[in-house]
Amino acid sequence: MKRRIILHVLFSLALVATILGRAPQATGAQTVASGTVQAWGDNGSGQLGNGTMTRTECACIPTPVSVSGLSGVTALASGDYHSLALLSDGTMRAWGYNYYGQLGTGTAPTGGCACIHTPVPVINLSGVTAIAAGGVHSLALLGDGTIRSWGENSQGQLGVGTTTNSATPVPVSGLGGVTAIAGTTSAWRSWATAPSVTGASTATASWAPVRRAPISERRYRSPV
């Protein structure tokens, strides 16, 4: 059967899903079932999703381990210390650090580790076609071309017109017909590709989506 490998790598961890088939079987190793996920790297916040967490100076697992309870995975994303999976039925699972509500469980613990070591459902979401993660926020593109966002929002990265965090997915303001989404871990930003965005282009911070100026309209202070 034809197989497709999806690899998602961030500075702290790597995630790999085998989709539409089975990976080659190595001597002494089990075949990876279709739609399951393997993870390795930093596990200080349970972001590898194998039911464990290592709170030591080196919280690393250098070889792949199975992410617990996942099947039918079609896409992966990871933030600084949390991980996301899109399932074939259009729902999502999340695991890892949840202090800002970036797992989308409806609650954001205020004490202790605030970590969830195994995948849990992201609430109030269905019909998801693409996913993305910022450092401590998460994004989902729905089949109707709208976006949901949740997690940390101190810089307005959820795009809802406020700077209030959300532990549940909320609609991004003023966007429709979106075809692609992205988040950044090095800055508090979210991106979307859409036919139009309400408002003029800007280079300043905004709590709601604004148009990104075309390359021909941009001005740089140094060569690029």
Backbone torsions as a table, in degrees:
resi	resn	phi	psi	omega
1	MET	NA	141.5	178.5
2	LYS	-61.5	138.5	179.6
3	ARG	-125.3	153.1	179.6
4	ARG	-135.7	130.3	-178.1
5	ILE	-106.3	128.0	175.3
6	ILE	-109.3	121.4	-179.9
7	LEU	-118.3	128.5	177.4
8	HIS	-125.1	121.8	-174.9
9	VAL	-124.1	133.2	172.8
10	LEU	-128.2	175.4	-176.2
11	PHE	-62.6	-25.2	-173.7
12	SER	-104.5	-18.5	-178.0
13	LEU	-159.7	167.1	174.5
14	ALA	-130.2	143.1	178.4
15	LEU	-127.6	138.3	177.2
16	VAL	-138.4	133.2	178.0
17	ALA	-120.7	138.0	174.4
18	THR	-100.7	116.3	-172.8
19	ILE	-114.5	143.8	173.0
20	LEU	60.6	38.3	176.7
21	GLY	158.6	-159.6	-178.0
22	ARG	-129.4	141.8	179.3
23	ALA	-75.4	155.8	177.6
24	PRO	-58.5	142.3	-177.6
25	GLN	-92.8	123.1	177.4
26	ALA	-90.6	160.7	-179.8
27	THR	-57.5	125.1	177.0
28	GLY	77.5	2.6	-179.0
29	ALA	-113.8	148.6	178.6
30	GLN	-81.6	148.8	175.2
31	THR	-67.8	139.1	178.3
32	VAL	-81.8	119.4	-177.2
33	ALA	-67.1	151.1	-179.6
34	SER	-58.5	134.2	175.4
35	GLY	77.5	10.6	176.1
36	THR	-97.1	171.8	-173.8
37	VAL	-130.0	139.2	171.4
38	GLN	-113.5	145.9	-178.7
39	ALA	-141.0	153.0	176.1
40	TRP	-157.0	161.6	-179.1
41	GLY	119.6	-145.4	-178.5
42	ASP	-68.9	132.8	179.7
43	ASN	-129.3	27.4	-177.1
44	GLY	-67.3	-18.8	177.6
45	SER	-121.0	17.6	-179.4
46	GLY	75.2	18.5	-174.0
47	GLN	-73.5	-6.9	174.3
48	LEU	-83.0	-15.4	171.3
49	GLY	69.7	23.8	-179.1
50	ASN	-100.9	13.7	177.2
51	GLY	88.2	3.6	179.3
52	THR	-124.7	167.8	175.1
53	MET	-149.9	135.8	-177.8
54	THR	-114.5	105.0	-179.2
55	ARG	-97.6	71.2	178.5
56	THR	-131.2	174.5	179.6
57	GLU	-59.4	-39.1	174.2
58	CYS	-115.8	97.7	-176.9
59	ALA	-95.7	42.8	-169.7
60	CYS	-102.5	141.8	170.1
61	ILE	-116.6	107.2	-169.7
62	PRO	-81.3	-7.2	179.2
63	THR	-122.0	151.4	-176.2
64	PRO	-61.1	138.9	173.2
65	VAL	-126.6	155.1	-179.1
66	SER	-76.7	133.2	171.9
67	VAL	-76.9	129.8	-170.7
68	SER	-68.9	135.9	166.6
69	GLY	68.0	24.3	-179.3
70	LEU	-111.4	137.1	171.1
71	SER	-153.1	162.2	-179.1
72	GLY	67.9	27.4	-178.3
73	VAL	-78.4	134.2	179.1
74	THR	-118.3	-15.1	179.5
75	ALA	-157.3	155.1	-178.7
76	LEU	-133.9	153.0	173.1
77	ALA	-153.5	155.2	178.3
78	SER	-145.7	142.4	174.0
79	GLY	-98.3	-155.2	-179.7
80	ASP	-61.8	-47.0	-176.7
81	TYR	-140.5	25.0	174.7
82	HIS	-139.1	158.6	-175.6
83	SER	-128.9	150.8	-178.3
84	LEU	-131.8	146.9	175.1
85	ALA	-136.3	137.3	173.6
86	LEU	-100.8	130.1	-179.9
87	LEU	-98.6	161.9	-175.7
88	SER	-65.5	-18.0	178.6
89	ASP	-89.3	6.8	176.9
90	GLY	84.3	9.9	174.5
91	THR	-103.1	172.8	-176.7
92	MET	-127.2	155.2	170.9
93	ARG	-126.5	150.3	-178.7
94	ALA	-142.9	154.2	178.8
95	TRP	-160.9	160.7	-179.3
96	GLY	112.2	-145.3	-175.6
97	TYR	-73.4	135.1	-173.3
98	ASN	-134.4	23.3	-175.2
99	TYR	-60.4	-35.0	-177.7
100	TYR	-100.2	8.0	-178.9
101	GLY	81.7	17.3	-175.1
102	GLN	-69.6	-9.9	176.0
103	LEU	-84.9	-13.9	175.8
104	GLY	71.4	33.4	-178.5
105	THR	-90.8	-5.7	-177.9
106	GLY	96.9	-11.2	178.2
107	THR	-134.5	152.2	176.3
108	ALA	-131.0	102.2	-178.0
109	PRO	-58.0	142.2	-178.4
110	THR	-105.5	-3.7	-179.8
111	GLY	-136.7	165.7	178.8
112	GLY	69.1	-151.6	-174.6
113	CYS	-75.8	-32.0	-175.9
114	ALA	60.5	32.8	-176.8
115	CYS	-114.2	145.9	173.6
116	ILE	-122.0	120.3	-167.2
117	HIS	-88.7	-9.7	179.1
118	THR	-131.9	155.0	-176.8
119	PRO	-60.1	138.1	176.0
120	VAL	-129.6	154.7	-179.8
121	PRO	-67.7	140.6	167.7
122	VAL	-81.2	126.0	-170.9
123	ILE	-79.5	157.2	173.0
124	ASN	58.1	34.2	178.8
125	LEU	-131.2	135.0	171.8
126	SER	-155.5	163.1	-179.9
127	GLY	68.5	26.6	-179.9
128	VAL	-76.3	136.2	179.5
129	THR	-115.0	-19.6	179.1
130	ALA	-154.5	153.7	-179.2
131	ILE	-134.7	158.1	176.7
132	ALA	-156.1	161.8	179.7
133	ALA	-138.4	139.0	165.8
134	GLY	-93.9	-169.9	-178.8
135	GLY	-57.2	-49.8	-179.8
136	VAL	-136.1	29.3	170.6
137	HIS	-139.5	165.4	-174.4
138	SER	-132.7	154.2	-177.0
139	LEU	-135.9	146.0	175.0
140	ALA	-137.7	132.6	174.3
141	LEU	-97.9	127.4	-179.6
142	LEU	-95.0	163.4	-177.8
143	GLY	-64.1	-20.0	178.4
144	ASP	-87.6	6.6	176.8
145	GLY	85.3	9.0	175.9
146	THR	-101.6	168.4	-176.2
147	ILE	-123.3	144.1	169.6
148	ARG	-115.9	144.3	-179.7
149	SER	-137.6	155.7	178.6
150	TRP	-163.1	158.9	-179.9
151	GLY	115.0	-147.6	-175.6
152	GLU	-73.5	141.5	-171.7
153	ASN	-142.5	28.1	-175.0
154	SER	-63.3	-26.0	-179.8
155	GLN	-110.1	15.1	179.4
156	GLY	77.4	18.1	-174.8
157	GLN	-68.5	-12.1	176.1
158	LEU	-80.5	-15.5	175.6
159	GLY	70.0	32.5	-176.9
160	VAL	-108.8	5.6	177.7
161	GLY	88.9	3.8	178.1
162	THR	-135.3	-179.6	173.8
163	THR	-119.2	30.8	179.4
164	THR	-93.3	131.1	176.7
165	ASN	-63.6	156.7	176.4
166	SER	-138.5	128.7	177.1
167	ALA	-92.6	1.3	176.1
168	THR	-128.2	149.6	179.7
169	PRO	-61.5	133.9	179.1
170	VAL	-128.3	151.0	-179.5
171	PRO	-69.0	137.3	172.7
172	VAL	-77.0	134.8	-172.3
173	SER	-70.4	137.9	165.3
174	GLY	67.7	22.5	-179.4
175	LEU	-121.2	138.1	174.2
176	GLY	-151.5	160.7	-179.5
177	GLY	66.2	25.4	-178.0
178	VAL	-71.6	139.6	-179.5
179	THR	-114.8	-15.7	-179.5
180	ALA	-157.6	150.8	179.2
181	ILE	-135.9	158.5	176.3
182	ALA	-157.7	152.8	173.0
183	GLY	-127.7	161.1	178.3
184	THR	-120.1	143.2	178.6
185	THR	-95.1	-18.9	-178.8
186	SER	-88.5	-10.4	179.3
187	ALA	-150.5	157.9	-176.1
188	TRP	-86.5	75.3	-176.2
189	ARG	-139.2	156.4	171.9
190	SER	-131.7	151.8	-177.0
191	TRP	-132.7	148.2	175.9
192	ALA	-146.2	144.2	173.0
193	THR	-100.4	117.8	-176.4
194	ALA	-145.9	157.2	179.9
195	PRO	-60.1	-37.1	-178.6
196	SER	-156.7	153.8	176.3
197	VAL	-131.9	133.8	179.2
198	THR	-63.9	135.0	176.6
199	GLY	104.0	162.5	-179.7
200	ALA	-81.2	163.3	177.2
201	SER	-70.8	153.1	-178.1
202	THR	-154.6	156.1	175.2
203	ALA	-110.7	4.2	-179.8
204	THR	-98.3	167.8	-179.8
205	ALA	-63.2	144.7	179.3
206	SER	-143.2	142.1	179.5
207	TRP	-89.2	-5.5	177.9
208	ALA	-134.5	159.6	-178.1
209	PRO	-58.1	139.8	175.1
210	VAL	-131.4	158.3	-179.1
211	ARG	-72.8	133.8	173.3
212	ARG	-86.4	124.4	-176.9
213	ALA	-59.6	139.5	173.7
214	PRO	-57.1	156.5	-178.0
215	ILE	-55.4	-37.0	-178.5
216	SER	-65.6	-20.3	-177.8
217	GLU	-97.3	-7.2	-173.7
218	ARG	-82.7	152.2	176.9
219	ARG	-125.8	134.5	-177.4
220	TYR	-118.5	148.4	179.3
221	ARG	-85.1	-12.0	177.9
222	SER	-147.3	160.7	-178.4
223	PRO	-59.7	145.7	177.4
224	VAL	-129.0	NA	NA
